């Protein structure tokens, strides 16, 4: 738009003319930004397609570095020019350009993103694992809880997989519906209460395996703890495994999934699938249906990251024959034997067993108080479990981190950030299951916003891609 057009506006009052001039300036800025990013995109597309996620030789790395450095310098010059043109809008745009190169990624809106260029999963700091979603704020394992976790910065959204009477995989933690749904208010289901043996104990309640998916969908989920926000009780239904996967795939950036095969012995006893298939078989088929495959950090895995977790060793060894997706062996309290093999905590945390299980898993997921015991709510001397796991090349993802004072040992002065600092910097874990995704994300952004290899050409390219995608639709 040419400013000479203002000659036709001479009849307007001076104030209106100034307003129109400012509007045209802003339109020119937007057009310039759009054109600039179009040029940048064409310039870098071949580079990105060629070099991203591949091993670079020295000459290629030098080339990428130089291109990236030129891009950064040019974007600064353009930003300064924009700032001269407009003192309101453009400094903010310029700030976004600089921040996009030097700090955290800029995530495009889902409706406007280019899926090929979604911001990749970060792999340079401990994983932020949204335990049943952001369930400290919203009822667990619901669409809202997972969307909140993604919004707050989760690397992975975690879920527990059970099965309905008609064999549909659902996201639900407890083996009974009583605690976190309104099933007790449904008179039509009053006769469904039963007693089953689960892991050697008799449990009475309403079991998902006695309900069809349609019936389960009629229930509404509620907050587990009465000291948490109750306003969302009764608003959200139980979701299926496939619905959970869709939430991750629809995210504006790459978000991993972290499903647990829950109570596999019990599920296989009470739910039957055609062809003699097992719970684990249906579980893996679902993952493959949506393109989840590949070993840890492989190109395929980075596109759709997933960890498979279970307390049952035989499930993990069986699944290892079906998929090379990375697996995590969950470890319960010291008093709890394994679900399927009845092995003690001490046996499964021995060096001999870690040496055995590492052939099937990439890490372990212990309850955090078994790593650093507590007495009278004070931390005691840490065990050597993390060091020994790392010596066997196993990651350690402890559970569960919660903000409330009830769960914070006195050593942390009621400060969840102190707890995160201790576990990440002193204990040295590789991922954390948290009920409060936003808190962990904020802590990590403040304490470690840059990767150790931030200067590497791959990371520079990732940031350029994120910027291009962000500004492609100003």
C-alpha positions in Angstrom: 0.0 0.0 0.0 1.5 3.4 -1.1 1.4 6.4 1.2 0.7 8.6 -1.8 -2.8 7.3 -1.4 -3.1 9.7 1.5 -3.5 12.5 -1.0 -7.1 11.4 -1.4 -7.7 11.8 2.3 -6.9 15.5 2.5 -10.5 16.3 3.3 -10.4 14.2 6.5 -9.7 15.9 9.8 -6.1 15.9 10.8 -6.7 13.4 13.6 -8.3 10.9 11.3 -5.5 11.3 8.7 -2.9 10.6 11.4 -4.8 7.5 12.4 -5.0 6.3 8.8 -1.3 6.9 8.4 -0.5 4.8 11.4 -2.8 2.0 10.2 -1.0 2.0 6.8 2.4 1.9 8.5 1.3 -1.2 10.4 0.0 -2.8 7.3 3.3 -2.2 5.6 5.1 -3.7 8.6 3.0 -6.8 8.4 3.5 -7.1 4.6 7.3 -6.7 5.1 7.3 -9.3 7.8 5.3 -11.6 5.7 7.6 -11.1 2.7 10.7 -11.4 4.9 9.7 -14.7 6.4 8.7 -16.0 3.0 12.3 -15.3 1.8 13.7 -16.8 4.9 11.6 -19.9 4.5 12.7 -20.5 0.9 16.3 -19.9 2.0 16.2 -22.4 4.8 13.8 -25.1 3.6 16.5 -27.0 1.6 18.9 -26.6 4.5 16.4 -27.8 7.1 15.2 -30.8 5.0 18.8 -31.8 4.3 20.4 -31.4 7.6 17.8 -31.8 10.4 18.1 -35.0 12.4 21.2 -36.3 10.5 24.8 -36.6 11.5 26.7 -33.6 10.1 30.3 -33.7 9.0 32.5 -30.8 9.9 32.0 -28.9 6.6 28.2 -29.2 6.8 28.2 -28.1 10.5 30.2 -25.0 9.6 27.9 -24.2 6.8 24.8 -24.5 9.0 26.4 -22.4 11.7 27.3 -19.6 9.3 23.8 -19.6 7.8 22.2 -19.5 11.2 24.5 -16.7 12.3 23.6 -14.7 9.2 19.9 -15.3 9.9 20.3 -14.1 13.5 22.1 -10.9 12.4 19.7 -10.2 9.6 16.7 -10.7 11.9 18.2 -8.2 14.3 18.6 -5.6 11.5 15.1 -6.2 10.3 13.7 -5.9 13.8 15.5 -2.6 14.4 14.1 -1.2 11.1 10.6 -2.3 12.2 11.2 -0.6 15.5 11.9 2.6 13.7 8.7 2.3 11.7 6.4 1.6 14.7 7.0 2.1 18.4 4.2 -0.2 19.6 3.7 -3.3 17.5 7.2 -3.8 16.2 9.3 -3.9 19.3 7.2 -6.8 20.4 7.7 -8.6 17.1 11.5 -7.9 17.3 11.5 -9.3 20.8 9.8 -12.5 19.6 12.5 -12.8 16.9 15.3 -12.5 19.4 13.7 -14.7 22.0 13.0 -17.3 19.4 16.7 -17.6 18.7 18.0 -17.3 22.3 15.4 -18.8 24.6 12.5 -21.2 24.5 10.7 -22.1 21.4 7.7 -20.3 20.0 4.8 -22.6 19.6 2.4 -22.0 16.6 -1.3 -22.2 17.0 -2.7 -25.7 16.2 -4.9 -24.3 13.5 -2.1 -22.5 11.8 0.9 -24.8 12.1 2.8 -26.7 9.5 2.9 -30.2 11.0 6.2 -31.0 9.4 7.8 -28.2 11.3 6.2 -28.6 14.7 8.6 -27.7 17.5 10.4 -31.0 18.4 10.5 -32.7 21.7 13.3 -31.3 24.0 15.8 -33.9 25.0 18.4 -31.8 26.8 16.9 -31.7 30.3 14.8 -34.0 32.6 11.5 -34.9 31.0 8.4 -33.2 32.4 5.9 -36.1 32.6 2.3 -34.9 33.2 1.1 -37.6 35.6 -2.5 -38.4 34.5 -2.5 -34.9 32.9 -2.3 -31.8 35.0 -4.4 -33.5 37.6 -3.4 -31.2 40.4 -5.7 -28.7 38.7 -8.3 -30.8 36.7 -9.7 -34.3 37.3 -7.2 -36.9 36.3 -7.1 -38.7 32.9 -9.6 -36.3 31.2 -9.2 -34.4 28.0 -9.1 -31.2 29.9 -6.3 -32.4 32.2 -4.2 -33.4 29.2 -4.8 -30.3 27.3 -4.0 -28.2 30.3 -0.7 -30.2 30.7 0.2 -29.5 27.1 -0.5 -25.9 27.5 1.7 -25.7 30.6 4.7 -27.3 28.9 4.6 -31.1 29.4 7.1 -33.1 27.4 5.0 -36.2 27.9 1.4 -36.8 28.9 1.0 -39.9 31.0 -2.0 -42.3 31.3 -3.1 -45.6 32.7 -4.7 -48.1 30.3 -7.5 -50.5 31.3 -10.1 -52.2 29.2 -13.9 -52.1 29.1 -16.1 -55.2 29.1 -16.3 -55.0 25.3 -12.6 -54.8 24.9 -12.1 -51.1 24.3 -8.9 -49.6 25.9 -9.7 -46.7 28.2 -7.7 -44.2 30.2 -8.3 -44.8 33.9 -6.1 -45.4 36.9 -8.0 -47.3 39.5 -9.1 -50.9 39.0 -12.5 -49.7 40.4 -14.6 -46.7 39.4 -15.7 -45.7 42.9 -13.2 -43.1 43.9 -12.9 -40.9 40.8 -16.3 -41.2 39.0 -20.0 -40.6 39.9 -20.9 -44.3 39.4 -22.5 -44.4 42.8 -25.1 -41.9 41.6 -26.2 -44.1 38.7 -29.0 -46.3 40.1 -29.1 -48.3 36.9 -25.6 -49.7 37.8 -26.4 -50.4 41.5 -26.2 -54.2 40.8 -22.8 -54.1 39.2 -20.8 -53.9 42.4 -18.6 -57.0 42.8 -15.6 -58.4 44.6 -12.6 -59.6 42.7 -9.1 -60.7 43.7 -6.6 -58.2 42.4 -2.9 -58.8 43.2 -3.6 -61.2 46.0 -6.2 -58.9 47.7 -10.0 -58.9 47.6 -11.4 -55.6 46.3 -15.0 -54.7 46.2 -16.4 -52.0 43.9 -17.5 -51.1 40.4 -15.0 -52.5 38.0 -14.5 -51.1 34.5 -14.3 -54.6 33.1 -18.0 -55.1 33.9 -19.1 -52.0 31.9 -19.3 -51.5 28.2 -17.7 -48.4 26.7 -21.1 -46.8 26.2 -21.9 -47.3 29.8 -18.5 -46.0 30.9 -19.1 -42.9 28.8 -22.2 -42.1 30.7 -20.1 -41.6 33.9 -18.4 -38.4 34.8 -15.0 -38.0 36.4 -14.3 -36.2 39.7 -11.2 -34.9 41.5 -9.5 -37.6 43.6 -8.5 -35.4 46.5 -10.9 -33.1 48.4 -8.2 -30.5 49.0 -8.0 -29.8 45.3 -10.2 -27.7 43.1 -13.7 -29.3 42.9 -15.3 -27.0 40.3 -14.7 -29.5 37.4 -16.3 -32.5 39.1 -18.9 -34.1 36.9 -18.0 -32.2 33.7 -15.7 -34.6 31.9 -16.2 -38.2 30.7 -13.8 -41.2 30.7 -11.7 -41.1 27.5 -10.4 -44.0 25.3 -6.8 -44.7 24.6 -7.3 -43.6 21.0 -8.8 -40.3 22.2 -5.8 -39.8 24.4 -3.5 -40.4 21.5 -5.4 -37.9 19.4 -4.9 -35.2 22.1 -1.1 -35.6 21.8 -1.1 -35.7 18.0 -3.3 -32.6 17.8 -0.9 -30.6 20.1 0.8 -27.5 18.6 4.2 -29.0 19.2 5.6 -32.6 19.5 4.2 -34.0 22.8 5.1 -37.6 23.7 2.8 -40.1 25.3 3.6 -42.3 28.3 0.9 -45.0 28.7 1.0 -47.6 31.4 -0.3 -51.2 30.9 -2.4 -51.2 34.1 -3.1 -54.5 36.0 -2.4 -56.7 33.0 -2.9 -60.0 34.9 -6.4 -58.9 36.0 -7.4 -57.5 32.6 -6.4 -60.6 30.8 -8.4 -62.7 33.3 -11.6 -60.7 32.7 -11.5 -59.3 29.2 -11.2 -61.5 26.1 -10.3 -60.4 22.6 -10.8 -62.3 19.3 -8.1 -64.7 18.1 -6.8 -65.3 21.6 -5.1 -61.9 21.7 -3.9 -60.5 25.0 -4.3 -57.1 26.5 -0.7 -56.3 25.6 -1.3 -57.2 22.0 -4.2 -54.8 21.6 -2.2 -52.1 23.4 0.7 -52.4 20.9 -1.7 -52.6 17.9 -3.2 -49.3 19.0 0.2 -47.6 19.2 1.2 -48.9 15.8 -2.1 -47.8 14.3 -1.2 -44.2 15.1 2.4 -44.5 13.9 4.2 -44.9 17.3 7.3 -46.9 16.6 11.1 -46.7 16.7 13.7 -47.1 19.4 14.6 -44.3 21.8 15.8 -41.1 20.1 15.5 -42.7 16.6 14.1 -40.5 13.8 10.8 -42.3 14.0 10.6 -42.0 17.7 11.3 -38.3 17.7 8.3 -37.7 15.4 5.9 -39.5 17.8 7.7 -40.1 21.1 6.3 -42.7 23.5 7.5 -44.6 26.6 5.6 -47.8 27.5 5.5 -48.3 31.3 4.4 -51.2 33.5 4.9 -52.7 37.0 4.6 -56.2 35.4 8.0 -57.5 34.1 6.3 -60.3 32.0 4.2 -57.7 30.2 7.3 -55.7 29.3 9.2 -58.7 28.0 6.2 -59.8 26.0 5.8 -56.3 24.5 9.5 -56.2 23.7 8.8 -58.9 21.1 6.1 -56.7 19.5 7.7 -53.2 19.4 11.0 -51.5 19.8 9.4 -48.5 21.5 11.3 -47.7 24.8 9.9 -49.2 27.9 10.1 -48.2 31.6 9.9 -50.7 34.4 7.9 -49.2 37.3 9.0 -50.1 40.8 6.6 -49.9 43.8 7.2 -49.4 47.5 9.7 -51.7 49.2 6.8 -53.7 50.7 5.1 -54.4 47.4 6.0 -57.4 45.2 5.8 -57.3 41.4 2.3 -57.7 40.0 2.9 -60.9 38.0 6.2 -62.5 39.1 5.8 -61.9 42.9 9.4 -60.7 43.2 10.5 -58.4 46.0 11.6 -54.8 45.8 15.1 -55.9 46.8 15.3 -58.5 44.1 14.2 -56.2 41.3 16.5 -53.4 42.3 19.6 -55.6 42.6 22.5 -55.2 40.1 21.8 -58.7 38.8 18.2 -57.9 38.0 19.0 -54.5 36.5 21.5 -56.2 34.3 18.8 -58.5 33.2 15.9 -56.0 32.7 18.0 -53.5 30.7 17.7 -55.9 27.8 14.0 -55.0 27.6 13.7 -51.5 29.1 15.5 -48.1 28.8 14.8 -47.1 32.4 13.1 -47.6 35.7 10.3 -45.6 37.3 10.6 -45.9 41.1 8.5 -44.3 43.8 10.6 -41.4 44.9 10.6 -42.2 48.6 12.3 -45.5 47.8 15.2 -43.5 46.3 15.5 -41.0 49.1 13.7 -42.4 52.1 12.0 -40.2 54.6 11.5 -40.4 58.4 9.2 -38.1 60.4 8.8 -36.2 57.1 12.5 -35.5 56.8 14.7 -36.8 54.1 17.2 -39.5 55.0 20.4 -40.6 53.3 19.7 -41.3 49.6 20.1 -44.9 48.3 22.5 -45.7 45.5 19.6 -46.8 43.2 20.0 -43.9 40.7 23.7 -44.3 40.5 23.4 -48.1 39.9 20.7 -47.6 37.4 22.8 -45.1 35.5 25.7 -47.5 35.7 23.5 -50.0 33.8 22.7 -47.3 31.3 19.1 -47.1 32.6 17.2 -43.8 32.9 15.4 -43.0 36.2 11.9 -41.4 36.1 10.6 -41.2 39.7 7.0 -40.6 40.7 5.0 -38.6 41.9 5.8 -34.9 42.5 3.0 -32.8 44.0 2.9 -29.2 45.2 0.8 -29.6 48.3 2.5 -29.3 51.7 1.1 -32.8 52.5 3.6 -34.3 50.0 6.6 -31.9 50.5 9.1 -33.1 53.1 10.2 -30.5 55.6 13.6 -30.2 54.0 12.0 -28.3 51.1 10.5 -25.6 53.3 7.1 -26.2 51.6 8.6 -25.1 48.3 8.1 -27.4 45.4 10.8 -25.7 43.4 13.3 -26.7 46.1 12.2 -30.3 45.6 12.6 -30.1 41.8 16.1 -28.5 42.3 17.1 -31.3 44.6 16.0 -34.2 42.4 17.2 -32.7 39.1 20.5 -31.2 40.3 21.6 -33.4 43.2 19.9 -36.8 42.7 20.3 -36.5 38.9 17.1 -38.1 37.6 16.1 -38.1 33.9 12.4 -37.5 34.1 9.8 -36.6 36.7 6.1 -37.6 37.0 4.3 -34.6 38.3 0.7 -33.6 39.1 1.6 -30.0 38.5 3.1 -29.7 35.0 3.2 -26.0 35.0 5.3 -25.7 38.2 7.9 -28.1 36.9 8.0 -26.3 33.5 8.4 -22.9 35.1 11.2 -24.2 37.3 13.0 -25.7 34.4 12.6 -22.6 32.3 14.0 -20.4 35.0 16.8 -22.7 36.0 17.9 -24.3 32.7 16.4 -22.5 29.7 19.3 -23.5 27.4 20.6 -26.9 26.4 24.2 -27.9 27.0 24.5 -28.2 23.2 22.5 -25.0 22.4 25.2 -23.8 20.0 25.0 -27.0 17.9 23.7 -26.5 14.4 20.8 -28.9 14.9 19.4 -26.7 17.7 19.8 -23.5 15.7 17.9 -25.1 12.8 15.1 -26.2 15.1 14.8 -22.6 16.4 14.7 -21.2 12.9 12.0 -23.6 11.9 9.9 -22.7 14.9 10.3 -19.0 14.1 9.4 -19.5 10.4 6.3 -21.4 11.4 5.3 -18.8 14.0 5.5 -15.8 11.7 4.2 -17.5 8.5 0.7 -16.4 9.6 1.1 -13.1 11.4 
